[in-house]
Amino acid sequence: MTPPEQSGAPVFAFSRDRVGPGESAHAVIVTLFPEMVDQWNLEVEQGVVLPMYEGARVRGYGTVLWREHKTLPLNEAYEHRFLGWLRNPTEPIGHS
């Protein structure tokens, strides 16, 4: 997805509290608008690089490691699964 088509993606959780310049972190993101799901299904796949914005400025880039279709709110099992991966991102999360 490229601007201006890219919509925001709220972060469910980060793997660390602070990320400084040149550092990296893992995150779980979700689509902001239900009407964007079809576009995400076409364009957001493993390996895609998404710009990360703070306001109108790009502050970093995120590479999609995996994606799954889930309905919010997450059930407790998926919430624990995602949060466990963020605590130890070296563990493969796998695919459903």
C-alpha positions in Angstrom: 0.0 0.0 0.0 1.3 3.4 -0.9 0.2 6.8 0.3 -2.4 8.2 0.0 -4.1 4.8 -0.3 -2.5 3.4 2.8 -4.8 3.6 5.8 -3.7 3.7 9.4 -3.2 0.5 11.3 -3.6 0.7 15.1 -1.1 -1.2 17.0 -2.5 -4.0 19.2 0.9 -4.3 21.0 4.6 -3.7 20.7 7.4 -6.0 21.8 9.1 -3.1 23.6 8.1 0.1 25.3 10.5 2.5 23.5 12.1 2.3 20.0 14.9 4.7 19.3 16.4 5.8 15.9 17.9 2.7 14.2 16.3 0.3 16.6 13.7 -2.3 15.8 10.7 -3.8 17.4 7.9 -6.3 16.6 4.3 -5.2 16.6 0.8 -6.6 16.0 -1.3 -4.2 13.9 -5.0 -4.3 12.8 -6.8 -2.6 10.0 -8.3 0.8 11.0 -11.5 0.6 8.9 -13.5 -2.5 8.0 -13.8 -1.3 4.4 -10.0 -1.5 4.1 -9.9 -5.3 4.7 -10.4 -6.1 1.0 -7.5 -3.9 0.0 -5.3 -5.5 2.8 -6.3 -8.9 1.5 -4.9 -7.9 -1.9 -1.8 -5.9 -0.9 -0.6 -6.8 2.6 1.3 -10.0 2.6 4.5 -11.4 4.0 7.5 -9.3 2.9 5.6 -6.1 2.1 7.2 -3.0 3.6 4.7 -0.5 5.1 5.7 3.1 6.0 5.1 4.0 9.6 3.8 7.5 10.2 3.8 10.0 13.1 1.3 12.6 11.9 2.1 13.2 8.2 5.8 12.2 8.4 7.2 8.8 7.8 9.2 7.8 10.9 10.1 4.3 10.0 9.2 1.2 8.0 7.7 -2.1 9.0 8.1 -5.4 7.2 5.1 -7.8 7.3 6.3 -11.0 8.8 2.9 -12.7 8.7 -0.8 -11.9 8.6 -4.0 -13.6 9.7 -7.6 -12.7 9.3 -9.1 -12.3 12.8 -12.2 -10.6 14.0 -12.0 -8.1 16.9 -12.3 -8.3 19.7 -9.8 -11.2 19.8 -10.6 -14.2 21.9 -8.4 -14.8 24.9 -6.5 -17.6 23.2 -5.4 -15.4 20.3 -4.7 -12.5 22.6 -2.3 -14.7 24.6 -0.8 -16.1 21.4 0.0 -12.6 20.0 1.3 -11.2 23.3 3.5 -14.4 23.8 5.0 -13.8 20.4 5.8 -10.2 21.3 7.5 -11.3 24.5 9.6 -13.7 22.5 9.6 -12.9 18.8 12.2 -15.6 18.0 9.4 -18.1 18.5 7.5 -18.8 15.2 3.9 -17.8 15.5 2.8 -19.9 12.6 -0.3 -19.6 10.5 -3.9 -20.6 11.2 
